[in-house]
Protein backbone atom coordinates (compact mmCIF):
# COMPACT_ATOMS: atom_id res chain seq x y z
CA UNK A 1 0.00 0.00 0.00
CA UNK A 2 2.99 2.30 0.37
CA UNK A 3 2.89 2.69 -3.41
CA UNK A 4 -0.78 3.72 -3.29
CA UNK A 5 -1.42 6.98 -5.05
CA UNK A 6 -2.22 9.81 -2.68
CA UNK A 7 -5.23 10.69 -4.81
CA UNK A 8 -7.01 7.48 -3.83
CA UNK A 9 -7.23 8.67 -0.22
CA UNK A 10 -7.22 12.39 -0.86
CA UNK A 11 -10.76 12.20 -2.22
CA UNK A 12 -11.74 12.03 1.45
CA UNK A 13 -11.02 15.11 3.52
CA UNK A 14 -9.36 13.68 6.62
CA UNK A 15 -7.04 16.60 7.30
CA UNK A 16 -7.41 17.71 10.90
CA UNK A 17 -9.48 14.61 11.75
CA UNK A 18 -8.53 11.99 14.32
CA UNK A 19 -8.23 8.40 13.09
CA UNK A 20 -7.98 5.49 15.52
CA UNK A 21 -6.01 2.60 14.01
CA UNK A 22 -6.27 -0.65 15.95
CA UNK A 23 -3.69 -3.28 15.17
CA UNK A 24 -1.36 -0.45 14.17
CA UNK A 25 1.68 -2.60 14.89
CA UNK A 26 0.80 -5.03 12.13
CA UNK A 27 1.96 -4.85 8.53
CA UNK A 28 -1.35 -3.88 6.91
CA UNK A 29 -2.61 -1.50 9.60
CA UNK A 30 0.75 0.27 9.87
CA UNK A 31 0.62 1.00 6.14
CA UNK A 32 -2.97 2.20 6.46
CA UNK A 33 -1.93 4.46 9.35
CA UNK A 34 0.94 5.87 7.30
CA UNK A 35 -1.40 6.76 4.42
CA UNK A 36 -3.87 8.47 6.75
CA UNK A 37 -0.98 10.40 8.31
CA UNK A 38 0.25 11.52 4.89
CA UNK A 39 -3.24 12.85 4.18
CA UNK A 40 -3.11 15.07 7.27
CA UNK A 41 -4.99 13.04 9.86
CA UNK A 42 -3.98 12.91 13.50
CA UNK A 43 -3.53 9.32 14.59
CA UNK A 44 -4.24 7.24 17.63
CA UNK A 45 -2.04 4.18 17.16
CA UNK A 46 -3.32 1.24 19.17
CA UNK A 47 -2.02 -2.31 19.46
CA UNK A 48 -1.48 -4.92 22.14
CA UNK A 49 2.23 -4.89 21.19
CA UNK A 50 3.39 -1.52 22.51
CA UNK A 51 6.90 -1.88 21.04
CA UNK A 52 5.43 -2.11 17.53
CA UNK A 53 3.32 1.02 18.04
CA UNK A 54 6.34 2.90 19.42
CA UNK A 55 8.39 1.94 16.36
CA UNK A 56 5.68 3.14 13.97
CA UNK A 57 5.26 6.36 15.92
CA UNK A 58 9.00 7.05 15.69
CA UNK A 59 8.94 6.39 11.96
CA UNK A 60 6.01 8.75 11.35
CA UNK A 61 7.05 11.46 13.79
CA UNK A 62 10.10 12.39 11.73
CA UNK A 63 7.88 15.01 10.14
CA UNK A 64 7.80 18.56 11.48
CA UNK A 65 4.30 18.29 12.98
CA UNK A 66 3.76 15.00 14.77
CA UNK A 67 0.07 14.29 15.31
CA UNK A 68 0.37 10.97 17.08
CA UNK A 69 -0.79 9.25 20.26
CA UNK A 70 0.14 5.71 21.23
CA UNK A 71 -1.91 3.23 23.24
CA UNK A 72 -1.33 -0.34 24.26
CA UNK A 73 -4.74 -1.99 24.09
CA UNK A 74 -6.28 -5.42 24.04
CA UNK A 75 -9.34 -4.76 21.90
CA UNK A 76 -11.20 -7.66 23.52
CA UNK A 77 -11.28 -5.76 26.84
CA UNK A 78 -14.10 -3.21 27.23
CA UNK A 79 -12.33 -1.33 30.02
CA UNK A 80 -9.35 -0.72 27.74
CA UNK A 81 -11.62 0.70 25.03
CA UNK A 82 -13.11 3.05 27.58
CA UNK A 83 -9.63 4.24 28.54
CA UNK A 84 -8.71 4.77 24.89
CA UNK A 85 -11.82 6.72 23.97
Secondary structure, 3 states (H helix, E strand, C coil): CCCCCHHHHHCCCCCCCEEEEECCCCHHHHHHHHHHHHCCCEEEEEECCHHHHHHHHHHHCCCCCCCEEEEECCCCCHHHHHHHC
